[in-house]
């Protein structure tokens, strides 16, 4: 029988959520996973396959469900981890609802879906998705739970994908701002491992900050080249001020913030405004983070 407290994970079929569950099971913790009724069948199958790795319960529900039903889903979990993604109806309203349900169920700790650059150092308007996370924090601050936030900088996957920095077809890696500004970067599996460690560490409090590597854009370019075995032209697109002006131009042309949020993340990073002041990696020495080079070596398309 496990002596670890049970952990409830919302967003269980997502890329990060599923890996958090795997990391928790590897550490011997019993887990209860929340799966939306309409979740992708293959993702549900992959999740239930993790049962062979430890004690895993799968329950159906949604973070927007009535508090009574959601509290029943949380059950006897001591810690609730939110790995949900989406718009404000999920990140703000859904997480606030989940926190209230967690408190109603008797949980003690809540790990919100922050998993980003330093949300504590940004201001409204810097990044719309970070704005939502700060609004959510204000909502669940009075839920009666101990809130422990895990920050990881930018995911490696995001840096080589969603950000639009790397163009494999054209053979370029483009960036804004100072190419020597340090950036906090972490793989998804390592973020999951740190999150599991925090969830099972009763002395972990407040905001915890982790990074797989701290690299400048110039160093990131070199790491991507080493990992891919390809030569990529490093292209400078403009200053941080010019990037801010480009964000404002794009925001004026669309009602959809997702059209320019990748640029907002880049601005927060290349200005140094969201840079971590210190890291908590040493708290969990059993975790050896993957390097950007090794990540790209495994993930990059072949020439």
matplotlib code that plots the C-alpha trace (Angstrom):
import matplotlib.pyplot as plt

x = [0.0, 1.3, 1.9, 1.9, -1.1, -3.5, -3.2, -6.0, -5.1, -7.3, -6.3, -5.3, -5.3, -3.2, 0.5, 1.6, -1.2, -0.6, 3.1, 2.4, 0.3, 3.1, 5.7, 3.4, 2.8, 6.6, 7.1, 4.5, 1.7, -1.9, -3.6, -7.2, -7.4, -10.2, -11.2, -13.8, -16.6, -15.9, -12.1, -10.3, -10.6, -7.0, -5.9, -8.2, -6.8, -3.2, -4.2, -5.8, -2.8, -0.8, -2.8, -0.1, 2.4, 0.6, -2.6, -4.7, -8.4, -10.0, -13.2, -15.2, -16.0, -15.1, -13.7, -16.8, -19.1, -21.2, -19.1, -20.8, -20.2, -16.6, -15.9, -17.2, -14.7, -11.8, -12.8, -10.1, -7.2, -5.0, -3.5, -5.2, -3.1, -4.6, -3.0, -5.9, -5.5, -7.9, -9.5, -10.6, -13.7, -11.3, -8.2, -10.1, -13.6, -12.8, -9.8, -11.6, -14.4, -12.0, -10.3, -13.6, -14.6, -11.2, -11.7, -15.2, -13.8, -11.2, -8.1, -5.3, -3.1, -3.7, -1.2, -2.7, -2.0, 0.6, 3.6, 5.1, 7.5, 7.5, 3.8, 4.6, 6.8, 4.4, 1.7, -1.8, -1.4, 2.0, 0.5, -3.2, -2.8, -0.7, -3.4, -5.9, -3.6, -3.3, -7.1, -7.5, -5.0, -7.1, -10.2, -8.8, -6.7, -9.6, -10.6, -9.0, -6.2, -2.4, -1.5, 1.8, 2.7, 5.2, 6.9, 9.1, 9.8, 9.1, 8.6, 11.2, 8.3, 6.9, 10.3, 10.7, 7.0, 4.3, 6.6, 7.4, 11.1, 12.4, 11.6, 13.0, 12.1, 13.8, 16.7, 16.3, 15.9, 14.5, 14.3, 13.5, 15.5, 18.9, 20.3, 22.3, 19.4, 19.1, 15.9, 14.4, 13.6, 12.3, 11.1, 7.5, 8.7, 11.0, 8.2, 6.0, 8.8, 9.3, 5.5, 5.2, 8.1, 6.5, 3.1, 4.6, 6.9, 4.9, 7.4, 7.2, 5.3, 4.6, 6.0, 8.6, 10.8, 12.6, 14.5, 16.0, 18.5, 19.0, 20.2, 20.3, 18.7, 22.2, 22.9, 19.5, 20.4, 23.6, 21.9, 19.2, 21.9, 23.8, 20.7, 19.4, 22.8, 21.6, 22.9, 20.3, 20.6, 20.1, 17.8, 17.3, 13.8, 14.0, 14.4, 12.1, 10.5, 9.8, 8.4, 6.0, 4.9, 4.3, 2.1, 0.1, -0.4, -1.6, -3.8, -5.5, -6.4, -8.0, -10.3, -8.5, -5.6, -4.3, -3.2, -0.5, 0.1, 3.2, 4.7, 3.7, 5.5, 8.6, 8.4, 8.1, 11.2, 13.5, 13.1, 14.1, 10.9, 9.7, 13.2, 13.5, 15.6, 16.5, 15.9, 14.7, 16.2, 18.6, 15.7, 15.1, 18.6, 17.2, 15.8, 18.4, 16.8, 17.1, 19.2, 17.8, 20.3, 19.1, 15.5, 16.0, 18.1, 15.1, 12.4, 13.7, 12.7, 15.4, 16.8]
y = [0.0, 3.4, 5.9, 8.9, 11.1, 10.8, 13.4, 14.5, 15.7, 17.7, 18.0, 14.3, 13.5, 16.6, 16.3, 17.7, 16.3, 12.7, 13.0, 14.5, 11.4, 9.1, 10.9, 10.6, 6.9, 6.4, 7.9, 5.6, 8.1, 7.1, 9.2, 10.1, 11.5, 13.7, 13.0, 15.0, 12.8, 13.8, 13.3, 11.6, 7.8, 7.2, 9.6, 7.9, 4.5, 5.8, 7.2, 4.0, 2.0, 3.8, 1.8, -0.9, 1.5, 2.2, 3.0, 5.1, 5.9, 7.6, 9.6, 11.5, 15.2, 18.7, 21.7, 23.6, 21.0, 22.0, 22.2, 19.2, 16.9, 18.1, 17.7, 14.1, 13.5, 15.0, 12.5, 11.9, 13.5, 15.6, 17.6, 18.8, 19.6, 21.6, 20.9, 22.3, 24.6, 26.9, 30.3, 32.3, 30.1, 27.3, 29.0, 31.5, 30.3, 26.6, 26.7, 28.8, 26.3, 23.4, 25.1, 25.6, 22.0, 20.8, 22.7, 21.3, 17.8, 18.3, 18.7, 20.8, 21.9, 23.2, 23.4, 25.7, 25.5, 28.2, 26.3, 29.3, 32.2, 34.2, 35.3, 37.2, 39.8, 40.7, 43.3, 43.3, 43.6, 42.0, 38.6, 37.8, 34.2, 35.2, 37.8, 35.0, 33.1, 36.1, 36.6, 33.0, 33.3, 36.2, 34.0, 30.9, 32.9, 32.7, 29.1, 27.9, 25.9, 26.1, 27.2, 26.0, 27.3, 25.5, 27.7, 26.2, 29.1, 28.0, 24.4, 23.1, 22.0, 25.5, 27.0, 24.8, 24.8, 27.2, 30.2, 30.1, 30.6, 27.6, 27.2, 23.8, 24.2, 27.6, 26.6, 29.6, 30.4, 33.9, 36.0, 39.5, 41.5, 40.9, 37.5, 37.3, 37.7, 34.5, 32.5, 29.8, 26.6, 23.2, 20.0, 18.8, 15.5, 17.4, 19.9, 16.9, 15.4, 18.7, 19.1, 15.6, 16.3, 19.5, 17.8, 15.1, 17.5, 18.8, 21.6, 23.0, 26.4, 29.5, 29.8, 27.2, 27.9, 25.3, 25.3, 22.5, 25.0, 28.7, 29.8, 32.9, 32.9, 32.7, 29.6, 28.1, 28.5, 26.6, 23.9, 23.4, 23.1, 20.5, 18.5, 18.6, 18.3, 21.1, 24.6, 27.3, 30.9, 33.0, 35.9, 39.0, 40.4, 43.6, 45.1, 44.4, 47.8, 46.9, 43.6, 45.4, 47.7, 44.6, 43.1, 46.3, 46.3, 42.7, 43.2, 46.1, 43.9, 40.9, 40.0, 36.7, 37.1, 33.7, 35.3, 37.3, 35.6, 33.8, 37.2, 38.3, 35.4, 36.3, 39.9, 38.8, 36.6, 38.7, 41.8, 39.8, 40.9, 37.4, 35.9, 33.8, 35.4, 32.1, 28.4, 25.6, 22.8, 21.9, 21.0, 17.9, 16.6, 13.2, 15.0, 15.5, 17.7, 16.9, 19.4, 21.3, 19.5, 16.1, 17.1, 18.4, 15.3, 13.2, 15.4, 17.4, 16.4, 14.8, 16.8]
z = [0.0, -0.9, 1.9, -0.4, -0.4, -3.3, -6.0, -8.3, -11.8, -14.1, -17.8, -17.5, -21.3, -22.3, -23.1, -19.8, -17.6, -18.8, -18.1, -14.6, -13.9, -15.2, -13.0, -9.9, -10.5, -11.0, -7.5, -6.0, -5.5, -6.0, -8.6, -9.6, -13.1, -14.4, -18.0, -20.0, -21.3, -24.9, -24.6, -27.5, -27.3, -28.1, -25.3, -22.9, -23.8, -23.4, -20.0, -18.7, -19.9, -17.1, -14.6, -14.9, -13.5, -10.3, -8.5, -11.0, -10.9, -13.9, -13.3, -15.9, -15.4, -16.3, -14.4, -15.2, -13.6, -10.6, -7.4, -5.7, -8.7, -9.1, -5.3, -5.6, -8.5, -6.4, -3.7, -1.0, -2.9, -0.7, -3.6, -6.7, -9.8, -12.7, -16.1, -18.1, -21.1, -22.9, -22.8, -19.8, -19.3, -18.5, -17.1, -14.9, -14.3, -14.5, -12.3, -9.7, -9.7, -9.4, -6.4, -4.6, -5.3, -4.0, -0.8, -0.5, -0.9, 1.8, -0.3, 1.2, -1.7, -5.2, -8.1, -10.8, -14.5, -14.6, -16.1, -17.9, -17.6, -14.4, -14.1, -10.9, -12.8, -15.6, -15.9, -17.4, -21.2, -21.4, -22.3, -22.5, -21.4, -18.4, -17.6, -17.4, -15.0, -12.7, -12.7, -11.8, -8.9, -7.5, -7.8, -6.0, -3.4, -0.9, -1.6, 1.6, -0.1, 0.0, -3.5, -4.9, -8.4, -10.7, -13.3, -16.1, -18.5, -22.1, -23.2, -25.7, -27.9, -27.9, -28.8, -31.8, -32.8, -31.6, -31.3, -35.0, -34.5, -36.4, -40.1, -41.1, -44.7, -45.1, -42.8, -40.5, -36.8, -36.3, -33.2, -31.8, -29.3, -27.8, -28.9, -25.6, -23.2, -21.1, -21.4, -19.1, -21.0, -20.0, -21.6, -21.0, -19.2, -16.9, -16.1, -15.2, -13.1, -11.1, -10.7, -9.3, -6.9, -5.7, -5.3, -3.1, -1.1, 1.9, 2.5, -1.0, -0.8, -2.9, -6.4, -7.5, -10.5, -12.6, -15.9, -17.9, -19.4, -19.3, -22.8, -24.8, -28.2, -29.7, -27.5, -28.3, -32.0, -31.5, -29.5, -32.2, -34.8, -32.8, -32.1, -35.7, -37.4, -39.7, -40.3, -39.7, -40.5, -37.4, -38.4, -36.3, -36.9, -34.8, -31.4, -28.4, -29.0, -32.6, -31.5, -29.1, -32.0, -34.2, -31.4, -31.2, -35.0, -35.0, -32.0, -33.8, -36.7, -34.9, -32.1, -31.5, -29.1, -30.1, -33.4, -31.6, -28.2, -29.4, -30.1, -26.6, -25.1, -27.1, -25.9, -22.2, -22.7, -24.9, -22.7, -19.6, -17.9, -17.2, -16.4, -13.3, -10.6, -9.1, -9.7, -7.4, -9.4, -6.5, -4.3, -6.4, -7.3, -8.5, -11.6, -14.3, -17.0, -20.7, -22.7, -25.7, -27.9, -26.8, -27.2, -30.7, -31.6, -30.8, -32.2, -35.2, -38.7, -40.8, -43.6]

ax = plt.figure().add_subplot(projection="3d")
ax.plot(x, y, z, "-o")
ax.set_aspect("equal")
plt.show()
